[in-house]
Amino acid sequence: MEQVLKDKVVVISGGANGVGRDAAIEFAKNGAKVVIGDINNAEQHIAKIKSLGSDGLYVHTDVRKVSDCKNLFAQAYEKFGKIDCFFNYSGVTPVSALDTCDEETFDAVMDTNFKGCFFCCQEAIKYMRMNGGGSIVLTGSPHAWGGDKDRCAYACSKGVLRVLSSHIAQQYACEHIRCNYLTLGWTPTEGELALRKAQGETEEELRKRASAVIPMGRMCETTDYLSSLVLMMSDSASAMTGSVFRVTAGFYI
C-alpha cells in the first residue's frame, strides 16, 4: 500500500472517538505522524498508531479554551518539528429548537464547535506558514444548509464553519494553505447512539428509521469518510481548496 501521507504531521481535534479516531488510524496507515487533541483520553489510539510503525502524541485538549488550542499545536510542533495538516472533528450536538435553547446550551455548542475550531485553525495556519503550506479539513453537516427542527444551535455552528472554510481557502491560498469542508452523513457514532438511547431508541431502531429516509438505504459508517479525508490531506489534492465534499449516502442533497 502506497503511503500517500508519509512523514506528514497531522493534528486532529476530537480524535478520541468516532470519525476522528478512525481518521487518526487511517492517517497513520498512510504514513502520517498523528497528534490527537481531545478532552477524552486517546492514549490507546496512540499505541495503535505506533504499532502500525508510525508515531503519535496525545494532548489533553479542551478546545473551548484558547490556551488549550495553542498548547495542542505547540506540543505537536515541539514533538515533530512541523505541522502539515489539521482535521477539526471536535463537536457537540445537543437537541434543541430556537425557543428551547438556553444560554448554557448555546454557549456549549458555539464554544466547542465554532470557537474551538476558529482558534485551532488560527494556530494551524501559524505553523503551516513555517512549513510553506498545509491542508485543513473542517467537519461539516447537512444541517448547515437545512437547519433541522431539533438542531438549531448545532446547525448554526456548522453553517459558520462553512463560511470559515471558505474564508481560509480564499485568504491563505497564496501561502499554499488549503481548506475544505467535509459534510458527513447520518452516522451511528458513539455520541449519536448515546443521544438516541437517552430518547428511548435502540441502535437497531435508529438504523431502521434512518435507512428509510436515506436514498442509499443505509446510514454512513465512520469508515466511509476515510478515503476522502486522506485525499484532502495528500499532495494529490494540492489544487483543491474551498471545496464542499458531501459523503452522505445521498442524504440532504
C-alpha positions as CSV (number, residue, x, y, z in Angstrom):
1,M,0.0,0.0,0.0
2,E,1.4,3.4,-1.0
3,Q,1.7,5.7,2.0
4,V,0.4,9.0,0.5
5,L,0.8,10.8,3.8
6,K,4.3,9.6,4.5
7,D,6.1,11.8,7.0
8,K,3.3,14.4,7.2
9,V,2.3,15.6,10.6
10,V,-1.5,15.6,11.1
11,V,-3.2,17.3,14.1
12,I,-6.8,16.1,14.9
13,S,-9.1,17.9,17.4
14,G,-11.6,15.4,18.8
15,G,-9.6,12.3,17.8
16,A,-10.6,10.1,20.7
17,N,-13.9,8.8,19.2
18,G,-15.9,8.4,16.1
19,V,-14.6,9.6,12.8
20,G,-11.7,11.4,14.5
21,R,-10.5,8.1,16.0
22,D,-10.8,6.2,12.7
23,A,-9.2,9.0,10.8
24,A,-6.2,9.0,13.1
25,I,-5.6,5.3,12.5
26,E,-6.1,5.7,8.7
27,F,-3.7,8.6,8.5
28,A,-1.1,6.5,10.4
29,K,-1.6,3.7,7.9
30,N,-0.8,6.1,5.2
31,G,2.4,7.1,6.8
32,A,1.5,10.2,8.8
33,K,2.5,11.1,12.3
34,V,-0.6,11.9,14.2
35,V,-1.3,14.2,17.1
36,I,-4.7,13.8,18.8
37,G,-6.2,16.6,20.9
38,D,-9.2,15.6,22.9
39,I,-10.8,16.2,26.3
40,N,-11.1,12.4,26.5
41,N,-8.0,10.2,26.8
42,A,-6.7,8.8,23.5
43,E,-3.5,7.1,24.6
44,Q,-4.9,3.7,23.4
45,H,-5.1,5.1,19.8
46,I,-1.6,6.4,20.0
47,A,-0.4,2.9,21.0
48,K,-2.3,1.6,17.9
49,I,-0.6,4.2,15.7
50,K,2.8,3.2,17.0
51,S,2.0,-0.5,16.4
52,L,1.5,0.4,12.7
53,G,5.1,1.7,12.5
54,S,4.2,5.4,12.7
55,D,4.4,7.8,15.7
56,G,1.9,9.9,17.5
57,L,1.1,12.1,20.5
58,Y,-2.0,12.6,22.7
59,V,-2.5,16.1,24.2
60,H,-5.3,16.6,26.6
61,T,-7.3,19.4,25.0
62,D,-10.5,21.3,25.8
63,V,-11.0,23.3,22.6
64,R,-13.3,25.7,24.5
65,K,-10.1,27.1,26.0
66,V,-7.9,29.1,23.6
67,S,-4.9,28.3,25.8
68,D,-5.6,24.6,25.2
69,C,-5.8,25.1,21.4
70,K,-2.5,26.9,21.5
71,N,-0.9,24.1,23.6
72,L,-2.1,21.4,21.3
73,F,-0.3,22.9,18.3
74,A,2.7,23.9,20.4
75,Q,3.2,20.4,21.6
76,A,2.7,18.9,18.2
77,Y,5.4,21.3,16.8
78,E,7.8,20.6,19.7
79,K,7.4,16.8,19.2
80,F,7.6,16.6,15.4
81,G,9.1,20.0,14.2
82,K,6.4,20.8,11.8
83,I,2.6,20.7,11.2
84,D,1.3,19.7,7.7
85,C,-2.4,19.1,8.2
86,F,-5.3,19.8,10.6
87,F,-8.6,17.9,10.8
88,N,-11.2,19.6,13.0
89,Y,-13.6,17.0,14.4
90,S,-14.4,18.3,17.8
91,G,-18.1,19.0,18.3
92,V,-21.3,18.6,20.3
93,T,-24.8,18.0,19.1
94,P,-27.4,18.8,21.7
95,V,-31.1,18.7,20.8
96,S,-32.9,22.0,20.9
97,A,-35.1,24.2,18.8
98,L,-34.7,28.0,18.8
99,D,-37.3,28.6,21.5
100,T,-35.9,25.8,23.8
101,C,-32.2,26.6,23.5
102,D,-31.0,28.2,26.7
103,E,-27.8,30.3,27.0
104,E,-25.8,27.4,28.6
105,T,-26.6,25.1,25.6
106,F,-25.9,27.8,23.1
107,D,-22.5,28.6,24.6
108,A,-21.6,24.9,24.9
109,V,-22.2,24.4,21.2
110,M,-20.6,27.6,19.9
111,D,-17.6,27.4,22.2
112,T,-16.9,23.8,21.1
113,N,-18.0,23.8,17.5
114,F,-17.1,27.3,16.4
115,K,-14.7,29.0,18.9
116,G,-12.6,25.9,19.3
117,C,-12.3,25.4,15.5
118,F,-11.6,29.1,14.9
119,F,-8.7,29.2,17.3
120,C,-7.3,25.8,16.3
121,C,-7.3,27.0,12.7
122,Q,-5.5,30.2,13.7
123,E,-2.8,28.1,15.3
124,A,-2.7,25.6,12.4
125,I,-2.1,28.4,9.9
126,K,0.7,29.9,12.1
127,Y,2.6,26.7,12.0
128,M,1.8,25.8,8.4
129,R,3.3,29.1,7.3
130,M,6.6,27.9,8.8
131,N,6.3,24.8,6.6
132,G,5.4,26.5,3.4
133,G,1.7,25.4,3.3
134,G,-0.7,22.7,4.6
135,S,-4.2,21.3,4.5
136,I,-7.1,22.0,6.8
137,V,-10.4,20.0,6.8
138,L,-13.4,21.1,8.7
139,T,-16.1,18.7,9.7
140,G,-19.4,19.8,8.2
141,S,-23.0,18.7,8.4
142,P,-26.1,18.8,6.1
143,H,-27.7,20.8,8.9
144,A,-25.5,23.8,7.8
145,W,-28.0,24.1,4.9
146,G,-31.2,22.8,6.4
147,G,-31.3,23.9,10.0
148,D,-33.4,21.0,11.0
149,K,-36.1,21.4,13.7
150,D,-34.2,19.8,16.6
151,R,-30.7,21.1,15.9
152,C,-30.9,24.9,15.8
153,A,-27.6,25.9,17.6
154,Y,-25.8,23.0,16.1
155,A,-26.9,23.9,12.6
156,C,-25.9,27.5,13.1
157,S,-22.4,26.4,14.3
158,K,-21.9,24.2,11.2
159,G,-23.1,27.0,8.9
160,V,-20.5,29.3,10.4
161,L,-17.8,26.6,9.8
162,R,-18.8,26.5,6.1
163,V,-18.1,30.2,5.9
164,L,-14.9,29.9,7.9
165,S,-13.6,27.2,5.5
166,S,-14.3,29.5,2.5
167,H,-12.5,32.4,4.2
168,I,-9.4,30.3,4.9
169,A,-9.4,28.9,1.4
170,Q,-9.5,32.4,-0.2
171,Q,-7.3,34.2,2.3
172,Y,-4.4,31.7,2.5
173,A,-4.3,30.1,-0.9
174,C,-1.4,32.4,-1.8
175,E,0.5,30.7,1.1
176,H,-0.3,27.2,-0.2
177,I,-2.6,26.6,2.8
178,R,-5.8,24.8,1.7
179,C,-9.1,24.3,3.5
180,N,-12.0,22.1,2.6
181,Y,-15.4,21.3,4.2
182,L,-16.4,17.7,4.6
183,T,-20.1,17.2,5.0
184,L,-20.8,14.0,7.0
185,G,-23.9,12.0,6.6
186,W,-26.1,10.4,9.4
187,T,-23.6,8.2,11.2
188,P,-24.2,5.9,14.2
189,T,-21.2,7.3,16.2
190,E,-20.9,6.8,20.0
191,G,-22.4,10.2,20.5
192,E,-25.4,9.7,18.2
193,L,-26.2,6.3,19.7
194,A,-26.0,7.7,23.3
195,L,-28.3,10.6,22.3
196,R,-30.9,8.2,20.8
197,K,-30.6,5.8,23.7
198,A,-31.5,8.7,26.0
199,Q,-34.6,9.2,23.9
200,G,-35.5,5.6,24.2
201,E,-34.4,4.4,20.7
202,T,-32.1,1.4,20.2
203,E,-29.4,1.2,17.6
204,E,-31.4,-1.2,15.6
205,E,-34.4,1.1,15.6
206,L,-32.3,4.1,14.7
207,R,-30.7,2.3,11.7
208,K,-34.1,1.2,10.5
209,R,-35.6,4.7,10.8
210,A,-32.6,6.4,9.2
211,S,-32.4,3.8,6.4
212,A,-36.0,4.5,5.4
213,V,-35.2,8.2,4.5
214,I,-31.6,8.0,3.2
215,P,-31.6,7.4,-0.6
216,M,-28.9,4.7,-0.5
217,G,-31.0,2.9,2.2
218,R,-28.3,2.9,4.9
219,M,-26.6,5.1,7.4
220,C,-23.0,6.2,6.8
221,E,-20.3,4.4,8.8
222,T,-17.2,6.2,10.2
223,T,-15.1,4.3,7.6
224,D,-17.0,5.9,4.7
225,Y,-15.2,9.2,5.2
226,L,-11.6,8.0,5.4
227,S,-10.6,7.9,1.7
228,S,-11.9,11.4,1.2
229,L,-10.0,12.6,4.2
230,V,-6.8,11.0,3.1
231,L,-7.2,12.6,-0.4
232,M,-7.8,16.1,1.0
233,M,-4.7,15.8,3.2
234,S,-2.5,14.5,0.5
235,D,-0.3,16.3,-2.1
236,S,-2.6,14.8,-4.8
237,A,-5.1,17.4,-3.8
238,S,-2.7,20.3,-4.0
239,A,-5.0,22.5,-6.0
240,M,-8.2,21.5,-4.1
241,T,-9.3,24.2,-1.8
242,G,-12.6,25.9,-0.9
243,S,-14.5,22.7,-1.8
244,V,-17.5,21.2,-0.1
245,F,-17.5,17.4,0.0
246,R,-20.7,15.6,0.6
247,V,-20.3,12.0,1.9
248,T,-23.9,11.4,3.0
249,A,-25.2,8.3,1.1
250,G,-27.5,10.8,-0.8
251,F,-29.0,12.3,2.3
252,Y,-29.7,16.1,2.2
253,I,-28.7,16.9,-1.4
